[in-house]
Amino acid sequence: MRSRCEKGKSLSMSRPKRPNRKKQDLRTLITQKAGELFGKGGYHGATVEQISKSLGISKPRFYYHFASKEEILFEFSRFAHNKALEGLKRITTGSERAVIQRGG
């Protein structure tokens, strides 16, 4: 969207940036695939090339989302940690309900 200002110069009126859904989805896919390959051959056994090829993307596209294989390991660890916490919260919430329902 453009608007006019003095002397016919145009100014760009930018809209607030929204998170790019496709970019985040690909980042998640890369993280999941890397975790799968780390599980099969270990961290050192999996290469950026293997991860990229298995998803049908180029290495530069991989590096657009992650600066290094180390960063993807950190992301995978964070992802797994968050999933474990979600599970624990469900268990805790369910346990508290059972105690309340039994009157204890």
PEDA-V726475 format. One record per residue. N is the residue number from 0. RES is the residue in one small letter. OMEGA is omega in whole degrees, 0 to 359 (NA if undefined). NEAR is the number of other C-alpha atoms within 8 Angstrom. D_LAST is the distance of its C-alpha to the last C-alpha in Angstrom with 2 decimals. Layout:
BEGIN
n={N/N}
res={RES/RES}
omega={OMEGA/OMEGA}
near={NEAR/NEAR}
d_last={D_LAST/D_LAST}
END
This chain:
BEGIN
n={0/1/2/3/4/5/6/7/8/9/10/11/12/13/14/15/16/17/18/19/20/21/22/23/24/25/26/27/28/29/30/31/32/33/34/35/36/37/38/39/40/41/42/43/44/45/46/47/48/49/50/51/52/53/54/55/56/57/58/59/60/61/62/63/64/65/66/67/68/69/70/71/72/73/74/75/76/77/78/79/80/81/82/83/84/85/86/87/88/89/90/91/92/93/94/95/96/97/98/99/100/101/102/103}
res={m/r/s/r/c/e/k/g/k/s/l/s/m/s/r/p/k/r/p/n/r/k/k/q/d/l/r/t/l/i/t/q/k/a/g/e/l/f/g/k/g/g/y/h/g/a/t/v/e/q/i/s/k/s/l/g/i/s/k/p/r/f/y/y/h/f/a/s/k/e/e/i/l/f/e/f/s/r/f/a/h/n/k/a/l/e/g/l/k/r/i/t/t/g/s/e/r/a/v/i/q/r/g/g}
omega={180/174/181/173/183/173/173/178/180/177/177/176/185/175/177/181/174/177/180/184/181/180/180/179/179/178/178/178/178/180/181/180/178/178/178/180/176/180/182/187/183/181/183/179/180/179/176/179/178/180/181/181/182/178/180/178/179/176/176/178/175/183/173/183/182/181/183/175/177/179/180/176/177/180/178/179/179/178/180/179/180/177/179/178/178/179/179/178/178/179/181/180/178/180/179/178/181/179/180/181/179/180/183/NA}
near={5/7/8/8/8/5/4/6/7/8/8/7/7/5/4/4/4/4/5/6/6/6/8/9/8/8/9/8/8/12/12/9/11/13/10/8/12/12/8/6/9/9/9/7/7/12/8/9/7/8/13/13/9/8/8/6/9/8/9/6/8/12/9/7/8/9/7/7/9/6/9/11/12/8/9/12/8/8/8/8/8/8/8/8/8/8/8/8/8/8/8/8/8/8/8/8/8/8/9/8/7/6/5/5}
d_last={62.20/65.22/66.68/70.11/70.87/74.19/77.22/75.68/73.24/69.99/66.59/63.64/60.61/57.72/54.47/51.19/50.40/47.52/45.88/47.82/45.49/47.83/48.14/44.39/44.08/46.83/45.26/42.03/44.12/46.00/42.82/41.42/44.77/45.23/41.83/42.90/46.24/44.75/42.55/45.66/48.21/46.44/46.99/50.61/51.32/50.58/53.17/53.26/55.95/53.75/50.87/53.35/55.21/52.12/51.26/54.87/55.21/57.73/57.08/58.04/55.41/52.83/54.00/53.73/49.94/49.51/51.77/51.26/49.49/47.57/46.21/45.02/43.23/41.43/40.59/39.34/37.15/35.71/35.16/33.35/31.22/30.18/29.37/27.15/25.31/24.86/23.35/20.91/19.90/19.33/17.22/15.11/14.84/14.00/11.24/9.65/10.19/8.73/5.24/5.97/7.69/5.54/3.77/0.00}
END
